[in-house]
Structures are given as C-alpha cells and as structure tokens.
Amino acid sequence: MDFPDRKTLLEILNAPDPLVQVVRGHQAIDAALCAAIGEALAEPHALEITRMSFDLKLDLAVALGVLRHEARPAFSSINRIRNAFAHRSNATVDERVARDLFASLAPHHREALRQGEQGKGGTLSDFRRVIAVLFFEARAAYFRLQEKKLADEALGEIIRETLASTPDTPDVKYRQGKVADEVREIVARKKKERDLRK
C-alpha cells in the first residue's frame, strides 16, 4: 500500500497553498488508483503501472472494473487541473475551476459529498472535498479487491482441504453447509496475517 493515510491526506487538503493541494492531492489519488489496479491484475509486476499516463490508468481501471465508467470524467478533470498547475505558473483554483470539476462528478460522487438535490456545489471548499472523495473511491477499490483476493484464497483452501480429507468419496453436501462460515473464518485469519506483515 503506497498511498497516504487519512492523516496525511488531511494535511495535503488543509495546506494553505493551492499548488500543494492540487499536485499532492493528485499524487495521492494516483497512488491509490495504481494500488487498486495492481490488486485487480493477476500479474501486477508484469506491467509498470506507475509509468503509465494518468488517462491510460483511468482507461485500465474502468476496463478492469476498478472504477465505474461514470467516475472517469471526475478523475480526468482532476488530472487536467493538476496539469494546469504543473505547466502554468499562473494557474489557480477559482470558482470556475471548482464549478467545472463539480460538473464532472458522477451521481455517486455527489451523494458522497452530500450535495445531491440540495446544493449546486462548485465552491472552493467543494474542490478539496472532491479530491478527498476521489481518493477514497480509489482507496476503497483497493481494499475491496484485496478482500476479494482473500476470499478467493480462502475458498481455494476449503476446496483443497475438502478434496484432501476425502479423496475417494468426498462428502460434498456436508461441506457445502459449512463453506460460508469457513470462508469467513479463513478471510478473518488472512486479514490478521496481512495486518501483522505490515
């Protein structure tokens, strides 16, 4: 996990300099997105994800089901804003930039911001909140994919144990009733093992 924790993200978002908010906020989103894509790939080391352009990462994330298709415009907007700050010394986050970013949000982003029908959004304070929402969306995808891998490993262990314990006459019906409980137990054990390795 190479992306910032919640405390570090808050430091970035509360930085007095918009350049720090934009560039480091984008870096945080990019790192979480790379981690999520890596979890979605069967062989993540076969692809240098960090060297890909951000737009290509977005395409890959959507294709792999890491991000919803409707989330792509908001991530792309953050990237355009970051590029403006990286290439123009006079770039600023003004109300227009914030409104444009807010307009690119998918419905689930607006819901996460608790704007919905009650507000139009697009203020400067919304700008920082959008960075947070996009970061946590990519971060949640990483953890969701990690949980899926653990569940798949647990199921594989159960199948191997079942086949090994009764090689000639597997008692499948008996085992089927216990599979869900066993998967939960093994996932919990694997989570503890993973957390101890960190």
Backbone bond lengths (Angstrom), bond angles and torsions (degrees), N, CA, C in turn:
res aa  C-N    CA-C-N  psi(-1)  N-CA   C-N-CA  omega(-1)  CA-C   N-CA-C  phi
1 M - - - 1.457 - - 1.524 107.22 -
2 D 1.317 117.05 108.86 1.459 121.69 -175.83 1.517 113.62 -107.23
3 F 1.311 118.07 10.11 1.458 119.09 -178.54 1.529 109.98 -99.12
4 P 1.335 116.99 159.77 1.466 120.03 -175.66 1.525 112.97 -67.06
5 D 1.318 114.71 156.34 1.460 119.59 174.59 1.537 108.67 -83.66
6 R 1.321 115.78 177.07 1.465 121.89 -176.13 1.542 111.64 -59.40
7 K 1.328 116.57 -42.16 1.473 120.64 -178.53 1.533 110.70 -62.07
8 T 1.313 116.31 -45.47 1.466 120.46 179.76 1.525 110.75 -64.45
9 L 1.328 116.70 -40.20 1.463 119.38 178.19 1.528 110.62 -61.97
10 L 1.315 117.00 -41.89 1.477 119.78 178.09 1.521 111.13 -62.09
11 E 1.313 117.53 -38.95 1.471 120.69 176.48 1.525 110.54 -61.23
12 I 1.313 116.30 -41.71 1.470 120.44 178.71 1.528 110.40 -63.73
13 L 1.325 116.45 -48.05 1.463 120.51 -176.24 1.517 112.90 -69.41
14 N 1.324 117.63 -25.91 1.461 121.33 -179.97 1.520 113.07 -95.42
15 A 1.321 116.78 5.44 1.464 120.00 177.54 1.529 109.11 -62.77
16 P 1.328 117.39 140.07 1.464 119.81 -178.06 1.536 113.35 -70.53
17 D 1.306 116.70 -21.03 1.469 121.23 -176.96 1.527 109.80 -93.93
18 P 1.344 118.78 120.48 1.471 121.05 178.17 1.530 112.72 -58.87
19 L 1.332 117.17 -29.83 1.462 120.44 178.03 1.532 110.12 -59.66
20 V 1.326 116.47 -42.97 1.462 120.81 178.74 1.522 109.99 -65.81
21 Q 1.320 116.64 -44.89 1.463 120.57 179.79 1.522 111.07 -57.58
22 V 1.322 116.01 -47.77 1.465 120.65 -175.69 1.521 111.69 -71.18
23 V 1.333 116.91 -54.56 1.462 120.21 -173.64 1.525 111.22 -68.83
24 R 1.318 117.35 -48.10 1.470 119.15 -179.13 1.526 111.15 -73.65
25 G 1.335 117.76 -31.85 1.465 120.35 174.74 1.512 110.70 -62.89
26 H 1.326 115.97 -43.13 1.473 121.00 176.52 1.522 110.29 -62.70
27 Q 1.334 117.18 -42.33 1.460 120.19 178.61 1.530 111.07 -59.58
28 A 1.334 116.21 -40.80 1.466 120.34 179.32 1.530 110.87 -63.83
29 I 1.327 115.81 -45.03 1.470 120.43 178.25 1.521 109.97 -62.22
30 D 1.324 116.79 -44.76 1.460 121.86 -179.57 1.528 110.93 -61.30
31 A 1.314 117.25 -42.95 1.468 120.66 -179.57 1.530 111.11 -64.58
32 A 1.336 116.96 -42.72 1.465 120.04 178.86 1.527 110.60 -66.26
33 L 1.332 116.63 -38.79 1.460 120.77 178.57 1.533 110.65 -64.92
34 C 1.331 117.52 -43.14 1.470 121.11 177.98 1.534 110.81 -61.29
35 A 1.333 116.40 -42.40 1.467 120.01 179.10 1.529 110.58 -62.99
36 A 1.324 117.26 -41.91 1.470 121.03 -179.87 1.527 110.76 -66.14
37 I 1.313 116.88 -43.08 1.471 120.04 178.07 1.529 109.42 -61.71
38 G 1.326 116.72 -42.88 1.464 120.78 178.14 1.520 112.39 -58.19
39 E 1.339 116.81 -39.23 1.469 120.71 177.87 1.527 111.46 -67.71
40 A 1.327 117.08 -30.26 1.464 120.88 -177.60 1.530 112.68 -78.75
41 L 1.319 116.99 -20.02 1.461 120.95 -176.96 1.525 111.26 -87.81
42 A 1.317 116.31 140.88 1.464 120.81 177.10 1.527 110.74 -68.02
43 E 1.312 116.83 -37.08 1.470 122.65 179.74 1.533 108.68 -129.31
44 P 1.329 118.55 75.70 1.462 120.24 -174.38 1.525 114.01 -63.54
45 H 1.321 117.33 -25.61 1.463 119.72 -178.90 1.525 112.52 -75.14
46 A 1.322 117.04 -10.93 1.459 120.93 178.95 1.528 111.43 -79.01
47 L 1.335 116.48 -7.57 1.455 121.47 -176.32 1.526 108.63 -133.74
48 E 1.317 117.20 127.91 1.466 120.94 178.50 1.528 108.62 -85.35
49 I 1.316 114.56 83.39 1.463 121.13 -174.80 1.521 111.66 -60.02
50 T 1.316 117.26 -41.45 1.465 120.61 -175.79 1.526 112.75 -64.76
51 R 1.323 117.99 -20.52 1.463 120.63 -179.43 1.524 112.89 -89.45
52 M 1.324 116.46 -5.92 1.466 120.55 179.80 1.524 109.80 -76.95
53 S 1.324 116.35 153.53 1.459 119.49 174.20 1.531 108.67 -66.91
54 F 1.315 116.08 156.12 1.458 119.92 -178.74 1.525 110.75 -62.05
55 D 1.332 117.11 -40.70 1.467 120.08 179.37 1.528 111.75 -62.72
56 L 1.323 116.94 -38.05 1.465 120.17 177.55 1.532 110.52 -67.98
57 K 1.335 116.48 -37.64 1.469 119.92 175.44 1.524 110.10 -60.73
58 L 1.331 116.43 -41.13 1.464 119.83 178.50 1.524 110.83 -62.65
59 D 1.328 116.53 -45.33 1.472 120.01 177.58 1.529 110.99 -58.19
60 L 1.317 116.18 -45.09 1.458 121.12 -179.53 1.531 110.46 -65.55
61 A 1.324 117.22 -42.06 1.468 121.15 179.97 1.530 111.18 -62.10
62 V 1.309 116.68 -41.07 1.472 119.95 178.06 1.530 109.96 -68.43
63 A 1.327 116.65 -43.57 1.474 120.53 -178.90 1.524 111.93 -63.16
64 L 1.334 117.02 -33.53 1.463 121.03 -179.30 1.528 112.97 -86.35
65 G 1.323 116.40 -5.62 1.460 119.74 -178.19 1.520 113.09 81.19
66 V 1.319 117.72 13.78 1.464 122.22 177.66 1.528 109.44 -70.49
67 L 1.339 115.90 -42.84 1.463 122.71 177.19 1.519 109.22 -119.96
68 R 1.317 115.18 149.27 1.464 119.55 172.53 1.525 109.09 -71.72
69 H 1.320 115.85 148.87 1.461 120.89 -179.53 1.528 111.28 -56.85
70 E 1.331 117.41 -40.25 1.463 120.34 -176.77 1.534 112.79 -71.43
71 A 1.340 117.54 -10.12 1.469 120.90 177.63 1.523 111.81 -82.02
72 R 1.320 117.10 -21.42 1.456 121.26 -173.52 1.533 114.15 -55.62
73 P 1.355 120.42 -44.80 1.468 119.13 -177.69 1.531 114.17 -58.09
74 A 1.313 118.00 -38.21 1.468 119.94 -179.89 1.527 110.99 -67.30
75 F 1.333 116.62 -43.16 1.459 119.73 177.42 1.526 110.45 -63.47
76 S 1.314 116.26 -39.90 1.464 121.05 178.17 1.529 111.30 -64.85
77 S 1.331 117.37 -37.87 1.469 121.16 178.02 1.522 111.46 -63.57
78 I 1.328 116.29 -43.65 1.474 119.89 177.51 1.523 109.75 -60.01
79 N 1.320 116.68 -38.89 1.463 120.44 179.27 1.528 111.20 -64.76
80 R 1.342 116.94 -41.60 1.472 119.66 177.74 1.531 111.35 -62.60
81 I 1.320 116.05 -40.32 1.472 119.96 179.20 1.525 109.72 -65.17
82 R 1.313 116.38 -43.49 1.462 120.14 177.99 1.526 111.07 -60.74
83 N 1.328 116.76 -42.96 1.470 120.31 178.78 1.521 111.40 -62.65
84 A 1.318 117.14 -37.73 1.472 120.37 177.48 1.530 110.26 -61.51
85 F 1.321 116.72 -42.85 1.466 120.58 179.28 1.523 111.17 -69.02
86 A 1.318 117.33 -34.34 1.462 120.70 -178.74 1.522 112.45 -73.49
87 H 1.345 117.23 -26.75 1.464 119.77 -172.41 1.528 114.77 -114.22
88 R 1.323 116.96 -10.33 1.470 119.23 179.87 1.525 109.60 -128.13
89 S 1.309 116.20 122.90 1.468 119.89 -177.83 1.526 112.44 -69.33
90 N 1.327 117.55 -19.75 1.468 120.25 -177.84 1.535 112.91 -99.44
91 A 1.316 117.62 12.63 1.471 120.95 -179.06 1.525 109.92 -66.62
92 T 1.318 115.83 141.37 1.463 121.25 178.58 1.526 109.17 -140.07
93 V 1.323 113.82 162.64 1.461 120.05 171.19 1.518 105.41 -102.53
94 D 1.310 115.76 100.14 1.464 119.67 178.33 1.529 108.91 -109.36
95 E 1.315 116.04 -178.00 1.466 119.81 -178.07 1.536 111.93 -60.00
96 R 1.331 117.69 -35.44 1.463 120.60 -179.90 1.525 110.81 -64.97
97 V 1.326 116.70 -45.20 1.469 121.06 179.08 1.528 109.71 -61.65
98 A 1.327 115.99 -43.78 1.465 120.19 179.74 1.527 111.09 -64.43
99 R 1.331 117.66 -41.60 1.476 120.99 178.68 1.519 111.26 -64.09
100 D 1.349 116.37 -42.82 1.466 120.02 178.81 1.529 111.18 -62.28
101 L 1.319 115.91 -41.95 1.463 119.68 177.90 1.525 109.71 -63.25
102 F 1.312 116.93 -45.27 1.465 120.41 -179.15 1.529 110.58 -62.24
103 A 1.328 116.57 -36.77 1.474 120.47 179.87 1.528 112.05 -65.51
104 S 1.326 117.35 -23.57 1.468 120.59 -178.31 1.532 112.82 -84.02
105 L 1.317 116.94 -5.81 1.463 120.27 -175.47 1.524 112.73 -69.98
106 A 1.311 114.58 144.32 1.460 121.67 173.11 1.533 108.36 -79.76
107 P 1.314 117.44 161.53 1.470 119.77 179.14 1.531 113.87 -54.10
108 H 1.337 117.18 -39.17 1.467 117.98 -179.21 1.527 111.82 -69.03
109 H 1.338 117.99 -26.43 1.465 120.49 174.14 1.527 110.16 -68.62
110 R 1.325 115.06 -45.27 1.472 119.17 179.20 1.522 111.00 -61.14
111 E 1.322 114.93 -39.08 1.466 118.91 177.93 1.523 109.99 -63.38
112 A 1.333 116.08 -42.31 1.462 120.01 178.90 1.524 111.77 -62.96
113 L 1.308 116.36 -32.09 1.467 120.92 177.82 1.525 112.00 -81.33
114 R 1.337 115.36 -6.32 1.470 122.40 -178.71 1.532 112.02 60.05
115 Q 1.333 114.86 33.91 1.459 119.43 177.97 1.521 110.17 -92.47
116 G 1.335 114.78 -52.53 1.459 120.70 179.20 1.513 113.08 42.52
117 E 1.294 116.21 -131.90 1.466 122.41 -178.13 1.520 112.00 -83.00
118 Q 1.337 117.92 -12.72 1.456 120.16 -172.60 1.519 114.01 -77.87
119 G 1.326 118.39 -27.92 1.453 119.61 -176.20 1.511 111.05 -141.58
120 K 1.306 115.42 157.17 1.465 119.34 -179.80 1.512 111.80 -87.77
121 G 1.331 117.27 -22.21 1.455 120.49 179.53 1.514 111.64 70.31
122 G 1.325 115.14 -170.16 1.446 120.40 177.40 1.519 114.19 90.59
123 T 1.326 118.05 19.15 1.461 120.00 176.53 1.518 109.03 -93.14
124 L 1.323 116.51 169.44 1.456 120.35 179.80 1.526 111.62 -63.29
125 S 1.311 117.88 -35.83 1.471 118.86 177.71 1.532 110.15 -67.29
126 D 1.339 117.30 -32.87 1.465 120.24 175.79 1.529 111.20 -63.47
127 F 1.329 116.53 -31.84 1.461 120.95 -177.96 1.525 110.76 -56.55
128 R 1.318 116.95 -50.06 1.468 120.74 -179.82 1.522 110.82 -65.33
129 R 1.310 116.96 -37.08 1.458 120.79 179.79 1.529 110.95 -66.87
130 V 1.326 117.17 -34.06 1.467 120.18 177.30 1.525 109.93 -65.94
131 I 1.327 117.20 -42.44 1.465 119.82 176.51 1.529 109.37 -56.46
132 A 1.322 116.61 -44.82 1.465 120.50 -179.90 1.527 110.98 -62.82
133 V 1.317 117.42 -44.40 1.469 120.65 -179.09 1.529 110.95 -62.21
134 L 1.325 117.62 -42.74 1.462 120.28 -179.84 1.523 111.15 -68.08
135 F 1.327 116.28 -39.81 1.467 119.72 176.41 1.529 110.28 -60.05
136 F 1.327 116.55 -48.81 1.467 119.35 -177.13 1.524 112.26 -69.67
137 E 1.322 117.84 -26.39 1.468 119.43 174.76 1.527 110.19 -65.96
138 A 1.336 116.55 -46.13 1.469 120.15 179.00 1.524 110.58 -66.94
139 R 1.316 116.70 -39.59 1.465 121.88 178.82 1.535 110.54 -63.92
140 A 1.325 117.22 -43.20 1.466 121.16 178.72 1.528 110.69 -63.17
141 A 1.331 117.01 -37.35 1.465 120.57 177.45 1.528 109.80 -62.34
142 Y 1.316 116.72 -41.59 1.469 120.91 177.96 1.524 110.53 -58.19
143 F 1.331 116.76 -50.82 1.464 120.22 -177.45 1.533 111.42 -67.57
144 R 1.329 117.19 -37.10 1.470 120.68 177.82 1.530 110.43 -61.89
145 L 1.316 116.59 -44.30 1.465 120.88 -179.81 1.527 110.94 -68.70
146 Q 1.319 116.47 -35.26 1.451 120.40 177.98 1.536 110.16 -65.43
147 E 1.337 116.40 -41.98 1.463 120.83 177.08 1.524 111.02 -62.07
148 K 1.326 116.59 -40.39 1.465 120.56 179.55 1.525 110.38 -62.29
149 K 1.333 116.72 -42.16 1.465 119.34 178.35 1.524 110.96 -62.11
150 L 1.340 116.22 -41.79 1.464 119.31 178.63 1.526 111.16 -63.12
151 A 1.324 116.90 -41.86 1.466 120.67 178.77 1.525 110.32 -64.10
152 D 1.332 117.16 -40.45 1.464 120.57 177.78 1.530 110.92 -63.44
153 E 1.344 116.49 -42.24 1.465 120.07 177.49 1.527 110.64 -62.58
154 A 1.326 116.49 -42.15 1.466 120.84 179.95 1.515 110.70 -61.95
155 L 1.315 116.42 -45.37 1.464 120.31 179.21 1.523 110.60 -62.04
156 G 1.320 116.73 -40.81 1.462 120.49 177.01 1.517 112.06 -61.08
157 E 1.345 116.30 -40.76 1.469 119.80 177.50 1.526 111.21 -63.22
158 I 1.320 116.29 -42.56 1.467 120.35 -179.56 1.529 110.57 -62.82
159 I 1.310 116.28 -43.31 1.469 120.07 179.76 1.529 110.12 -63.46
160 R 1.341 116.64 -44.82 1.468 119.33 179.37 1.530 111.27 -62.71
161 E 1.333 116.47 -43.42 1.469 120.20 179.14 1.524 111.19 -62.63
162 T 1.322 116.51 -42.14 1.463 120.89 -179.49 1.519 110.52 -62.80
163 L 1.308 116.17 -47.14 1.462 119.65 -179.10 1.520 111.72 -67.62
164 A 1.316 117.94 -35.42 1.462 121.34 -179.37 1.522 111.75 -73.05
165 S 1.326 117.32 -33.57 1.470 119.94 -175.94 1.526 112.63 -75.75
166 T 1.304 117.45 -28.19 1.469 120.59 -179.97 1.527 109.33 -138.94
167 P 1.326 116.58 72.25 1.459 118.96 -174.41 1.521 114.92 -64.89
168 D 1.329 118.11 -32.07 1.459 119.22 -176.84 1.523 112.64 -87.93
169 T 1.320 117.84 -42.28 1.466 121.38 -177.45 1.530 109.63 -134.47
170 P 1.302 117.08 78.37 1.469 118.38 -178.70 1.520 111.89 -63.71
171 D 1.300 115.12 131.88 1.460 121.27 -179.81 1.526 108.13 -90.17
172 V 1.313 115.99 73.97 1.454 122.63 -172.27 1.520 112.52 -62.89
173 K 1.320 117.22 -42.35 1.474 119.26 -177.08 1.521 111.58 -61.89
174 Y 1.319 117.25 -40.70 1.458 120.47 178.18 1.529 110.19 -62.08
175 R 1.306 116.15 -43.64 1.466 120.99 -176.83 1.526 112.04 -70.64
176 Q 1.326 117.61 -32.04 1.464 119.61 -177.85 1.523 112.23 -59.47
177 G 1.319 117.01 -36.70 1.457 120.82 -179.79 1.515 112.82 -67.65
178 K 1.314 117.19 -22.37 1.459 121.16 -176.64 1.532 113.21 -103.58
179 V 1.300 117.72 -6.49 1.462 120.93 -174.09 1.532 111.99 -59.59
180 A 1.314 117.86 -48.07 1.473 120.04 -176.43 1.524 111.14 -61.05
181 D 1.344 117.09 -43.50 1.468 120.39 178.82 1.518 111.16 -64.71
182 E 1.309 116.11 -42.19 1.455 120.04 -179.86 1.526 111.69 -65.90
183 V 1.331 116.77 -39.04 1.468 120.03 177.81 1.525 108.97 -60.59
184 R 1.334 117.12 -46.44 1.470 120.02 -179.86 1.533 111.34 -60.70
185 E 1.334 116.63 -41.81 1.468 120.23 -179.73 1.525 111.27 -65.15
186 I 1.319 116.80 -43.65 1.462 119.78 -178.75 1.524 110.68 -69.28
187 V 1.335 117.66 -38.90 1.468 120.05 176.73 1.521 109.75 -61.05
188 A 1.332 117.21 -43.89 1.468 120.46 179.11 1.529 110.58 -61.39
189 R 1.345 116.80 -42.69 1.461 120.35 178.32 1.519 111.13 -63.74
190 K 1.336 116.87 -42.79 1.459 120.37 -179.66 1.525 111.44 -66.46
191 K 1.332 117.27 -35.16 1.471 120.18 175.93 1.516 110.09 -61.45
192 K 1.341 116.16 -44.81 1.466 119.95 179.42 1.527 110.36 -62.23
193 E 1.333 116.34 -44.06 1.465 120.46 178.54 1.525 111.11 -60.20
194 R 1.366 115.43 -44.24 1.464 120.16 179.65 1.513 110.22 -62.75
195 D 1.339 117.47 -44.45 1.453 121.11 -178.08 1.522 111.84 -65.24
196 L 1.335 117.22 -33.25 1.458 120.49 177.49 1.530 111.76 -69.61
197 R 1.323 116.98 -29.43 1.473 120.90 179.42 1.520 112.46 -73.54
198 K 1.330 117.34 -19.98 1.479 120.51 -176.39 1.484 112.35 -72.17
